[in-house]
């Protein structure tokens, strides 16, 4: 099954990436997290992505509690496998998972497991945290950070097996590394991949090999981190804006300023262009955005629906800022 459409999984164009409700970068109360998810739902968002990694299971728990109040056939949910959550023997009272940027207790730790048993355990444990009857889409999460060859030999065949059994509807990989994404698409039988930060308005390294591989294999793409971790989230970017969980490299600043100027010339807010740019590629089926405040979700939904003149994309391409 190399044609993603054969999975019968229809992905909404706009999704919410639920890392923030797992206390990414800052702590949210349960009520604050609920308000964010409610704002996403009220804005029309019906695709929600999470992972055990996000807040050591907190994101899955909060997202699941919210989605349990909604009709199951009205939304799509994806989560990830590859890291199991297990008790942390080094946990001390008051210890936090801030080394991974999550403001949660580090009483659990992540353990890599690409075996079939590990994949099945990950699915079962995610379903328990989510409290949902099924997971629509399962990504193998950042396999290159552990062992990509092992993932291709063990984890992806396990994902294909559970898909064949109907345990999940669709499978894929979620990664920020173009080489890993390309190999996974070419060497495994995947439906949809999550490309994080590698196909954005600011930079498009995935255009060289990932997108062509997906076109050849009929694999769909979900574009994530389209704001490059917040850098493109405002119409007037700042030099000290966060980029890839760190600081913006000097060589990208001039490029960013030029992109922002062209957007301004066309009267298009930079974040609107950032959300809608990936969708110009045929293989991209959905864009996932984050957010830790209700107003951000409402605004992003408006940006996703904003009419953008074709001349903007033409001008950006003419200056070599996006693929022609």
C-alpha positions, -999 to +999 in steps of 0.1 A: +000+000+000+021+029-013-008+052-021-016+073+010-052+079-003-059+042+001-058+045+039-092+063+038-077+088+063-088+123+054-066+149+071-080+184+077-059+211+062-051+227+096-041+208+127-030+216+162+003+203+175-002+197+212+033+200+225+024+232+243-003+215+264+025+192+275+041+223+291+066+229+264+087+260+274+063+270+301+038+255+325+001+255+318-026+246+343-051+220+333-077+248+329-053+268+307-045+238+285-083+230+282-089+266+271-062+263+244-078+231+230-113+245+232-101+276+212-086+252+186-119+233+183-140+265+182-117+277+154-126+247+133-095+226+139-102+189+137-067+173+135-047+170+167-012+157+170+006+146+201+033+123+214+044+105+246+076+127+244+055+158+249+055+165+286+062+128+294+027+119+286+010+150+299+001+162+264-016+129+256-035+129+288-048+165+285-056+162+248-074+129+254-095+143+282-106+171+260-113+149+229-134+125+250-160+152+251-162+154+213-178+130+188-151+105+178-159+106+141-154+144+140-117+146+146-084+129+136-057+122+162-021+113+157+005+103+182+040+088+180+060+057+189+096+048+195+101+061+230+084+043+259+078+062+292+093+043+322+100+052+359+131+074+362+154+060+389+173+092+390+142+113+398+145+136+429+117+156+445+111+187+425+131+175+395+118+188+361+122+176+325+136+210+315+166+194+297+139+185+271+122+219+274+091+205+292+081+219+326+069+187+341+082+163+368+109+140+355+096+111+375+094+093+341+121+089+315+121+081+278+134+047+267+140+039+230+123+007+219+119-002+182+109-038+187+074-050+177+066-055+214+078-020+221+057-005+193+026-024+205+033-013+241+036+023+230+003+022+212-015+006+241+000+031+266-009+060+244-044+048+240-047+045+278-034+081+283-057+094+256-087+074+267-097+070+230-109+039+212-084+043+184-054+062+171-058+073+135-022+080+126+010+067+142+044+083+134+077+068+144+092+097+163+128+110+155+142+075+148+175+089+136+182+102+171+185+065+182+193+042+152+177+047+118+190+014+104+174-004+134+141+015+128+140+005+092+148-032+101+124-035+131+101-005+139+087+003+105+078-034+097+061-034+131+041-003+122+032-019+089+020-050+108-003-031+132-017-011+103-025-043+085-043-055+116-064-023+118-049-012+151-041+021+135-053+035+102-021+051+089+016+051+097+045+073+090+076+091+104+080+124+122+114+140+120+133+172+115+160+155+094+156+154+057+179+124+051+159+103+076+126+113+061+138+104+026+151+070+036+120+062+055+098+071+025+119+051+001+126+020+023+093+016+042+057+015+032+044+047+048+012+066+043+019+101+057+051+117+071+055+147+094+081+171+081+091+193+110+108+226+101+123+213+069+097+228+045+088+262+056+086+297+042+120+304+056+139+273+044+130+243+023+157+216+025+130+189+021+123+202-014+155+185-027+147+148-019+118+144+006+091+159-016+102+141-048+103+108-028+068+114-015+055+122-050+070+090-063+056+068-035+022+085-032+031+095+004+013+124+020+030+151+041+020+169+072+041+201+076+049+210+112+070+237+128+060+260+100+069+290+121+104+277+127+097+275+165+080+309+166+103+329+143+076+334+116+047+338+141+047+376+139+046+399+109+075+418+122+102+392+131+128+401+156+165+393+155+164+374+187+134+353+178+136+316+187+147+293+159+148+255+162+147+258+199+177+282+198+189+314+182+186+323+145+217+317+125+232+349+110+229+336+074+191+333+077+184+368+091+187+387+058+166+360+040+139+364+067+138+402+064+134+400+026+106+375+029+088+397+054+092+427+032+077+409+002+048+398+023+042+433+035+043+446-001+014+423-009-005+431+023-001+396+036+008+389+073+040+369+075+024+342+097-004+337+071+021+331+044+040+307+067+010+286+073-002+285+037+032+281+020+036+243+025+002+237+011+013+249-023+031+216-027+008+188-040+021+162-014+013+184+016-021+175+030-021+194+063-002+220+083+001+216+120+006+247+142+012+249+180+002+276+205-001+280+242-027+308+243-063+306+230-060+338+210-031+322+190-053+294+179-081+317+167-056+339+149-038+310+132-072+296+119-079+331+104-044+332+088-050+297+073-082+309+056-069+343+045-068+348+007-033+351-006-026+364-041-006+341-064+017+370-071+032+367-036+044+331-043+056+342-077+076+371-063+092+349-036+101+322-062+115+349-086+139+359-058+149+323-051+133+324-016+110+295-023+111+267-050+098+279-084 
